[in-house]
Amino acid sequence: MHALETAALAAAAVGAGGINAVVGSGTLITFPTLLACGLPPVLANVSNTIGLVPGVITAAYGYRRELKGQLPRLLRWGGAALVGGLIGAALLLLLPEGTFQSVVPVLILLACVLVLFQPRLNRWLRQRPGHDGADRQAPVLLGVLGTAVYGGYFGAAQGVLLMGLFGTFVRDDLQRLNAAKNVLAAIVNGVAAIVFIAVTDVDWTAVGVIAVGSTVGGLLGARVGRRLSPNVLRGVIVAVGVIASVAVIA
């Protein structure tokens, strides 16, 4: 990797770490950068997932105040995230590389569409008979599991999907839900990273650059994200979804 490529990847990693802390979707910055540096898609995805782990951990640490009192739900959701992350990582390694190249654009676009239509989904759920506004445990657990499978396989917009899921089915402050999202993303990325390190090739130069950059970005992003009002945070989530959709179509 040349010096210019390393600098570009480092900058992308800082941005990805910050975006992951506030919303999720940092992979949409680092993954294309790795491809531009000449890495094959699967190797780029594997190296990216491993490199972003320190960033999502520091982001979760940055939201530690918002995590108070959430241990019971994090234990439930964390178990689903762990299982889903393992399944997603296994699918990446077992399915043909051509499948990954074909499916990833569709997954990104689907994630963005779901986020954009979340307000309508919320209204529809509230109007359904029997919906009293209480937390809905089964849909959340299934949603976390499905999102974790997606996250272990690729991960772009994983955080956006989780925030859409929580906003639909969980009654709580948006910042507390964002803190929970960071913990679950750390679990998914962490377990997938362990699988990848154990059984497949890794570009450790790329991993090191992304790890340092995403750690810095994660700390900065947590500081900024914790100060955003709920309306602004929702706006950022939707904006990221729109940008991701445009990037895929282009």
N, C-alpha and C positions, 0 to 999 in steps of 0.2 A: 504494500500500500504506500503510495507516494505521500509526500508531506502535505500537498494541497488536499488530497483525498482524506488524509487523517484529520486535517483542520476542519474540513467540511463535515465529516462524520462527528467530530467532537461538538461542533456547534449544533448539529441536528440532535445529538444526544441530550444536550442541555435543554433544548426546546421540548424534546419528547418527555424528559423527566418532569418538566414544569406542567405540560399539558396533562400528563397522566395523573399528577397530583390533583389538579383542579377538575378535570373532566374524565380523561381517558382518551385513547386514540393516538398516543405518542408514536406508536408503530407506523402510523401513516407518514411520519417524517423520517424515521431511521431506516425503515425497510426499503423505500425507494432509493435512499442514499447509498445503502449497501449494494443494491442492484447496479447503481450508477458506477460504483467502485469496481464492478466486475464480478461480484460473487454470484454463483448460481442461486436460484430462488429458495430452494430448501435449505442450503447452507446459510444463506442470508437470514432466513427466518429463525433457524436454530441459534445462530450467533446473536441475533437481535434479542431473542427471548432471554437468553442467559445474561446478556449485558444489561438488560433493563431491570433485572431483579434488585440490585442495590438501590436503584431509583425508587421503585415502588415501596421498598422497605422504609426508606427515609421519608417518603411521603406519608406512609402510615404513622411513623413516629411523629411527624409534624402535626398530625391530627390527634395526638394522644389525649388531649383534653376532651375532645368530642367523642372519644371512645369509652369514656367512663359510663358504667352501667349497662354496657352492651355485650358483656361477656356471654350470657346465656344464648342470645341470638347468634352471636359470632361462632359459638361452638356448633350450633345446628347448621348454619350456612357454611361454615368452614369445612365441615365434613363433606357436604355436597360439592364444594369447590375442589377439594382434594381429589375426590373420585373423578369428577369431570375433567380436571386437568390431566390426570393420568390417561384417561380415555382419549382425550384430544391429542396428547403427545404420541400415543401409540398409533393413532390413525395417521398422523403426519408421517411416521416412519414406515408404516405398513402399506399405505396406499401408494400407487405409482406417482412419480414426480409430476407427470402431466396432469393428474387430478388436481394437485395443489394449484398449479398455474391456472387451471380453468375455474376452480371453485372460489379462489380468494376474491376476485373482483365482485362476484355475486354476493359473497358474505359481507363485504364492506358496504355495498349498496343496500342490502337488506337491513343491516344495522342502522344505517342512516335514515331509511324510510320509516322504520319502527319508531325511532326517536321523534321524527317530525310529526308523526300521527299520534304520539302519546297523549296530548291534551284531549283529542277526540275520544281516544280509548278510555281515558279517565271519566269523561262525561257519560259515556255509554255504560261503564261499569256502575257508576253511581245511580243511574236510572233503572238498573235491573232490579227486579223484586228480590228481596232478601239481602241486598247489599247495604249493611248498616254502617259502613266506614271502618269497621274493625280490621286489624291486620289479618291477612289471609295466608296462613302458614303453608298449605299445600302448594298453591301456585308459586309462592316465593321459592320454596325448596326446589321445585321442578325447574323454575326459571334459572336459579343459581346453577343448578346442575347442567342445564343446557348451555348456559353462557360460559361455564367453565370448560365444557367440551370444546366449544368454539375458541375460547382463549388458549387452551392447550394446543390447539391445531394451528391457529394463526394469531389471534389476539387483538387486531386492530378494531377499535371501537368497543372492546370488551367493557370498559368502564362506562361508556355511553349506554350500552345495553343494560348494565346493572342499575344505573340511575333511572332509566326508564322503567325498569321492573319495580324498583323500590318506590318510585313516585306513584306507581299505579296501585300497588298492593299493601304498602306499609305506611302507617301514620306516624310521622316523626319529623323533626326538623331536618331540612335539606342538608345542612352541614354535618349533622350526625350520620346521615345516610351516606354522605360522601366519604366520611371517615371509614365507615364499614366497607364501602366499595374498595378503598385502598388496601384494606387488610385482605379482602378476598382476592384482589388482583395479585397481591404478593404471594398468596398461597398457590394460586394457579400457575403463575410464572415460575415460582420456586420449584414446585413439583415437576413441572415440564422441563425445567433446566436440569434437574437431577437426572431425569430419564435421558435427555439429550447428551449430557456429559458422559453417561455410562455406556451408551451404545452407538453413538454416531460421531461423525467428524465435526469439529468446531474450528472456526477461525478465531484463535485466541487474541490476535492483535485487535481485530474488530471488537471482540468482547471487552477487552480492557479499555478501549477508547470510549465505548458506549457506557460501560460501568461508571467510569469517572464522571463523564458528562451528565449522565442521568441522575447520579447522586446529587450533584450540584443543583441540577434542575428540580429534582424532587424536593429539596429543602426550600428553594426559592418559591416553587409553586405552592407548597403547603402554606407558606406565609401569606402569599397573595390570596389563595383560595379561601382561607379561613375568614378573610375580611370582606368577602363579597356578600352582598345581600342575596336572599333567595331568588328574587327576580332576575338579578344580574347573572347569577349562577345558571339559572335555567336558560337565559339568553346565550350564554357561552356554550352550553351543551348543544342547543339547536344550531348555533353558528358552526360549530365543529362538524355537526352532521351534514350541514349544507355544503361546506367546503369539501368534505370527504366525498359526497355524492358527485360534485362537479369534477373532482380529481379522477374519480373512476370513469365517468362518462368521457372525459377528455382523453 
